[in-house]
Amino acid sequence: MYDVYRNGTRDLLVLQLGSPIPAAYSGNRWRKSRRRILKVSDEIKSAVQRRGYYVRSLRSPKDRMIEGE
């Protein structure tokens, strides 16, 4: 099972159940999803096994273009 966290900048953090938030991301304010995820994609599963976590931005490319101007 996996725990899913989100922060105010629409980033997604996936950890194995019960794992602490990595030090590199502990400065951000993460909100834990109320549900536990039973099944994730192979990409996320391999990243969690390799590094202990998976991080991805949920912002759309359109949002990124507006911020870059």
Legacy VTK file of the C-alpha trace (Angstrom):
# vtk DataFile Version 3.0
C-alpha trace
ASCII
DATASET POLYDATA
POINTS 69 float
0.000 0.000 0.000
1.027 3.594 -0.558
0.427 6.970 1.104
-0.203 9.958 -1.160
0.566 13.556 -0.194
-0.144 16.867 -1.966
1.146 20.361 -1.331
-0.002 23.882 -2.184
1.954 24.019 -5.447
0.100 20.956 -6.731
2.954 18.493 -6.336
2.306 14.824 -5.658
4.426 12.701 -3.305
3.952 8.918 -3.099
5.542 6.901 -0.286
5.248 3.367 0.957
2.770 3.017 3.799
4.231 4.352 7.035
7.398 5.842 5.523
8.523 9.297 6.691
8.659 12.215 4.257
12.204 12.483 2.792
14.382 15.288 4.199
14.627 16.983 0.789
10.842 17.513 0.827
10.202 17.948 4.548
10.257 21.776 4.274
7.085 21.746 2.162
3.654 21.594 3.725
2.267 18.246 2.608
-1.339 17.222 3.124
-1.984 13.514 3.326
-4.712 12.013 1.182
-7.391 10.308 3.237
-7.272 7.184 1.125
-4.537 4.631 0.906
-3.652 3.574 -2.591
-3.488 -0.156 -3.212
-2.226 -0.174 -6.773
0.082 2.232 -8.644
1.669 2.271 -12.091
4.893 0.396 -12.770
6.769 3.710 -13.086
5.707 4.848 -9.615
6.275 1.415 -8.091
9.847 1.184 -9.429
10.672 4.751 -8.293
9.372 4.034 -4.771
11.393 0.826 -4.605
14.530 2.522 -5.937
14.451 5.873 -4.074
11.807 5.348 -1.404
9.489 7.990 -2.877
8.001 9.363 -6.104
7.404 13.090 -6.761
5.549 14.666 -9.655
4.062 18.058 -10.413
0.344 17.988 -11.200
0.361 21.383 -12.908
-0.663 21.441 -16.529
1.776 22.667 -19.221
-0.491 25.700 -19.689
0.018 26.704 -16.023
3.791 26.365 -16.424
3.778 28.658 -19.467
1.909 31.393 -17.578
4.403 31.270 -14.690
7.371 31.468 -17.085
6.256 34.735 -18.687
LINES 1 70
69 0 1 2 3 4 5 6 7 8 9 10 11 12 13 14 15 16 17 18 19 20 21 22 23 24 25 26 27 28 29 30 31 32 33 34 35 36 37 38 39 40 41 42 43 44 45 46 47 48 49 50 51 52 53 54 55 56 57 58 59 60 61 62 63 64 65 66 67 68
